[in-house]
Amino acid sequence: MPNRNDEKTRVREAIAELVDAYAGPIYGLGLRFCGNATDAEDLVQEVFLNAQKGWDGFRGESDPKTWLYTIAARACQRMQRKKAGEPDRVASLDAKLPFGERLIASIASEQDGVVQEQIRREARSRVEEAIAGLPEDFRVPLVLKEIVGFTVPEVAGMLGLEEGTVKSRVHRARLKLREAVDAVLPRNPEPAPPSAHEQRVCLDLLNAKQEALDRGVEFDGAVICDRCRSVFAALDLAQETCRDLAGGVLPEGVRERLERALERAG
């Protein structure tokens, strides 16, 4: 018959290894999910307390990262209440795109090094604000997909949603981030020529671009007009900025409080 103390020791050691590997990134995730350090710390504690409690159900049969982030996403959904004034939805895919603007945004990667660095700093600040302002139903799948790096099917499984729902929410949330990035980009001095395509074609191309971002593959931009090129470049910059937000470090004292909580619960 297995020794109960040996089993508890084994579980504590396994959880300690997961804390070493994932507590910092999950804290960073909590900052994106919850918007403040106190809730992020609470989220870290809840994730690892639930992991310790549910260890027998895990048994190492799935990826521990997916398992922990699933716990984190669902814990955040329980913790979060709708913010006062928070919108119930995000604008449709064709909202606030520069179809009729006289001057369109320049391409960040085509600016000189100093300007690129300034754009990236400002874009990071604007993207963080835009993520924090998203409704929870859009913020959580976006963070899991664009910051943590899970695939659409993985996010759907973690949240118990249809893949099409995850795609729709991520696509709309991306356009909010594109809008935030676009605000820091310099305008081209010359008016953009009229679109080479009907608006419907541009929207179809936008959907194809989003699908390419979903899969992490290159998009063939040979047939796009200058307006679509500007939009797509801003989408790329928004995604790159999200990747820069990945990871995290536990603040001083959080690890100790987490270890005490695990010891009490164990």
C-alpha positions as CSV (number, residue, x, y, z in Angstrom):
1,M,0.0,0.0,0.0
2,P,1.5,3.4,-1.0
3,N,2.8,5.5,1.9
4,R,0.6,8.6,2.2
5,N,3.5,10.8,3.3
6,D,5.6,9.7,0.4
7,E,2.7,10.5,-2.0
8,K,2.3,14.0,-0.5
9,T,6.0,14.6,-0.8
10,R,5.9,13.5,-4.5
11,V,3.0,15.9,-5.2
12,R,4.7,18.8,-3.4
13,E,7.9,18.2,-5.4
14,A,6.0,18.0,-8.7
15,I,4.1,21.2,-7.9
16,A,7.3,23.0,-6.9
17,E,8.7,22.2,-10.3
18,L,5.7,23.6,-12.0
19,V,5.9,26.8,-9.9
20,D,9.6,27.2,-11.0
21,A,8.6,26.8,-14.6
22,Y,5.3,28.6,-14.8
23,A,4.5,30.8,-11.8
24,G,6.2,33.9,-13.4
25,P,4.5,33.6,-16.7
26,I,1.1,32.9,-15.1
27,Y,1.6,36.0,-12.9
28,G,2.3,38.0,-16.1
29,L,-0.8,36.4,-17.6
30,G,-2.8,37.5,-14.6
31,L,-1.8,41.1,-15.1
32,R,-3.2,40.9,-18.6
33,F,-6.3,38.9,-17.6
34,C,-7.2,40.8,-14.4
35,G,-5.5,44.2,-14.9
36,N,-3.9,44.6,-11.5
37,A,-1.1,43.0,-9.3
38,T,-3.4,42.0,-6.4
39,D,-5.7,40.0,-8.6
40,A,-2.7,38.6,-10.5
41,E,-1.2,37.3,-7.2
42,D,-4.6,35.8,-6.3
43,L,-4.8,34.1,-9.6
44,V,-1.3,32.5,-9.2
45,Q,-2.3,31.2,-5.8
46,E,-5.6,29.8,-7.1
47,V,-4.0,28.1,-10.1
48,F,-1.4,26.2,-8.1
49,L,-3.7,25.4,-5.2
50,N,-6.1,23.9,-7.7
51,A,-3.3,22.1,-9.4
52,Q,-2.1,20.6,-6.1
53,K,-5.7,19.7,-5.2
54,G,-6.4,18.2,-8.6
55,W,-3.0,16.5,-9.1
56,D,-4.5,13.0,-9.1
57,G,-6.8,13.9,-12.0
58,F,-3.8,15.2,-14.0
59,R,-1.4,12.3,-13.8
60,G,0.9,13.8,-16.3
61,E,-1.3,12.7,-19.2
62,S,-1.6,16.1,-20.8
63,D,0.8,19.0,-21.4
64,P,1.3,20.7,-17.9
65,K,1.4,24.1,-19.6
66,T,-2.0,23.6,-21.2
67,W,-3.4,22.2,-17.9
68,L,-2.2,25.1,-15.8
69,Y,-3.3,27.8,-18.3
70,T,-6.7,26.2,-18.5
71,I,-7.0,26.4,-14.8
72,A,-5.8,30.1,-15.0
73,A,-8.3,31.1,-17.7
74,R,-11.2,29.5,-16.0
75,A,-10.2,31.0,-12.6
76,C,-9.9,34.4,-14.1
77,Q,-13.4,34.1,-15.6
78,R,-14.7,33.3,-12.1
79,M,-12.8,36.1,-10.5
80,Q,-13.8,38.8,-13.0
81,R,-16.9,40.8,-12.8
82,K,-18.1,43.0,-15.6
83,K,-16.5,46.4,-15.3
84,A,-18.7,49.5,-15.0
85,G,-19.2,50.8,-18.5
86,E,-17.5,47.8,-20.1
87,P,-19.0,47.2,-23.6
88,D,-20.8,43.9,-24.2
89,R,-19.2,43.4,-27.6
90,V,-16.4,44.5,-29.9
91,A,-17.0,46.3,-33.2
92,S,-17.5,44.2,-36.3
93,L,-14.6,43.3,-38.5
94,D,-15.2,46.2,-41.0
95,A,-15.5,48.9,-38.3
96,K,-12.9,51.7,-38.2
97,L,-10.8,50.5,-41.1
98,P,-9.3,53.2,-43.3
99,F,-11.5,52.8,-46.3
100,G,-12.3,56.5,-46.6
101,E,-9.4,58.2,-44.9
102,R,-7.3,60.6,-47.0
103,L,-4.0,59.9,-45.3
104,I,-3.1,56.4,-44.2
105,A,-0.6,55.1,-41.7
106,S,3.0,54.4,-42.8
107,I,4.7,51.0,-42.4
108,A,6.6,50.9,-39.2
109,S,9.3,48.5,-40.5
110,E,10.1,51.0,-43.3
111,Q,11.0,53.8,-40.9
112,D,14.5,54.5,-39.7
113,G,15.8,52.8,-36.6
114,V,15.1,55.6,-34.1
115,V,11.6,56.1,-35.4
116,Q,10.9,52.3,-35.3
117,E,12.1,52.1,-31.7
118,Q,9.8,55.0,-30.7
119,I,6.9,53.5,-32.5
120,R,7.4,50.1,-30.7
121,R,7.6,51.7,-27.3
122,E,4.4,53.7,-27.9
123,A,2.7,50.7,-29.5
124,R,3.5,48.5,-26.4
125,S,1.8,51.1,-24.1
126,R,-1.2,51.5,-26.4
127,V,-1.6,47.7,-26.9
128,E,-1.5,47.1,-23.1
129,E,-4.2,49.7,-22.6
130,A,-6.3,48.2,-25.4
131,I,-6.0,44.7,-24.0
132,A,-7.1,45.9,-20.5
133,G,-10.1,47.6,-22.1
134,L,-11.4,44.6,-24.0
135,P,-14.5,42.8,-22.6
136,E,-13.5,39.7,-20.8
137,D,-15.0,37.3,-23.4
138,F,-12.6,38.9,-26.0
139,R,-9.6,39.6,-23.7
140,V,-9.1,36.0,-22.4
141,P,-9.0,34.2,-25.8
142,L,-6.8,37.0,-27.3
143,V,-4.3,36.7,-24.5
144,L,-4.1,32.9,-24.7
145,K,-3.7,33.1,-28.5
146,E,-1.5,36.1,-29.1
147,I,0.5,36.5,-25.9
148,V,0.8,32.9,-24.5
149,G,0.9,31.4,-28.0
150,F,-1.7,28.6,-27.9
151,T,-3.4,27.7,-31.2
152,V,-7.1,28.4,-31.9
153,P,-8.1,24.7,-31.3
154,E,-6.2,24.7,-28.0
155,V,-7.8,27.9,-26.8
156,A,-11.2,26.6,-27.8
157,G,-10.6,23.4,-25.7
158,M,-9.4,25.4,-22.8
159,L,-12.4,27.7,-22.7
160,G,-15.0,25.2,-23.8
161,L,-15.9,27.2,-26.9
162,E,-16.3,26.4,-30.5
163,E,-13.3,27.2,-32.7
164,G,-15.3,29.6,-34.8
165,T,-16.3,31.6,-31.7
166,V,-12.6,31.8,-30.6
167,K,-11.6,32.9,-34.1
168,S,-14.3,35.6,-34.3
169,R,-13.4,37.0,-30.9
170,V,-9.6,37.0,-31.6
171,H,-10.1,38.6,-35.0
172,R,-12.2,41.4,-33.6
173,A,-9.9,41.9,-30.6
174,R,-6.9,42.1,-33.0
175,L,-8.6,44.9,-34.9
176,K,-8.9,46.8,-31.6
177,L,-5.2,46.4,-31.1
178,R,-4.6,47.4,-34.7
179,E,-6.5,50.6,-34.0
180,A,-4.4,51.3,-31.0
181,V,-1.2,50.7,-33.0
182,D,-2.4,52.8,-35.9
183,A,-2.8,55.8,-33.5
184,V,1.0,55.9,-33.0
185,L,2.0,55.5,-36.6
186,P,3.0,58.5,-38.7
187,R,0.8,59.3,-41.6
188,N,2.1,59.1,-45.2
189,P,2.4,62.6,-46.4
190,E,0.7,61.9,-49.8
191,P,-2.9,61.0,-50.1
192,A,-3.5,57.3,-50.6
193,P,-4.8,56.3,-54.1
194,P,-8.3,54.9,-54.2
195,S,-8.5,51.2,-53.4
196,A,-7.8,48.9,-56.2
197,H,-10.7,46.7,-55.1
198,E,-14.2,46.9,-53.9
199,Q,-14.6,47.1,-50.1
200,R,-16.0,43.6,-50.1
201,V,-12.8,42.3,-51.7
202,C,-10.7,44.2,-49.1
203,L,-12.7,42.6,-46.3
204,D,-12.2,39.1,-47.8
205,L,-8.4,39.9,-48.0
206,L,-8.6,41.0,-44.3
207,N,-10.2,37.7,-43.3
208,A,-7.5,35.8,-45.2
209,K,-4.8,37.9,-43.4
210,Q,-6.4,37.1,-40.1
211,E,-6.5,33.4,-41.0
212,A,-2.8,33.5,-41.8
213,L,-2.1,35.2,-38.4
214,D,-4.1,32.4,-36.8
215,R,-1.9,29.7,-38.4
216,G,1.4,31.6,-38.1
217,V,2.0,31.5,-41.8
218,E,3.1,34.1,-44.3
219,F,0.3,36.0,-46.1
220,D,0.7,36.6,-49.9
221,G,0.3,40.4,-50.2
222,A,0.9,40.6,-53.9
223,V,-2.6,41.7,-54.7
224,I,-3.3,44.1,-51.9
225,C,-3.7,47.9,-52.2
226,D,-1.9,50.5,-50.2
227,R,-4.7,50.8,-47.7
228,C,-4.8,47.1,-47.0
229,R,-1.0,47.0,-46.8
230,S,-1.1,49.7,-44.1
231,V,-3.8,47.8,-42.2
232,F,-2.0,44.4,-42.4
233,A,1.3,45.9,-41.4
234,A,-0.3,47.4,-38.3
235,L,-1.9,44.0,-37.5
236,D,1.6,42.4,-37.7
237,L,3.0,45.1,-35.4
238,A,0.2,44.5,-32.9
239,Q,0.9,40.7,-32.9
240,E,4.6,41.3,-32.5
241,T,3.9,43.6,-29.6
242,C,1.7,40.9,-28.0
243,R,4.5,38.4,-28.2
244,D,6.8,40.9,-26.5
245,L,4.3,40.9,-23.5
246,A,4.8,37.2,-22.9
247,G,6.5,35.9,-19.8
248,G,6.7,37.5,-16.4
249,V,8.5,37.5,-13.1
250,L,7.0,37.0,-9.7
251,P,7.4,40.1,-7.5
252,E,9.4,39.7,-4.3
253,G,7.4,38.0,-1.6
254,V,4.8,36.4,-3.9
255,R,6.8,33.1,-4.2
256,E,7.0,32.9,-0.4
257,R,3.3,33.5,0.1
258,L,2.5,31.0,-2.5
259,E,4.7,28.3,-0.9
260,R,3.1,29.0,2.5
261,A,-0.4,28.6,1.0
262,L,0.6,25.4,-0.7
263,E,2.1,24.0,2.5
264,R,-1.1,24.9,4.5
265,A,-3.3,23.3,1.9
266,G,-1.1,20.2,1.5
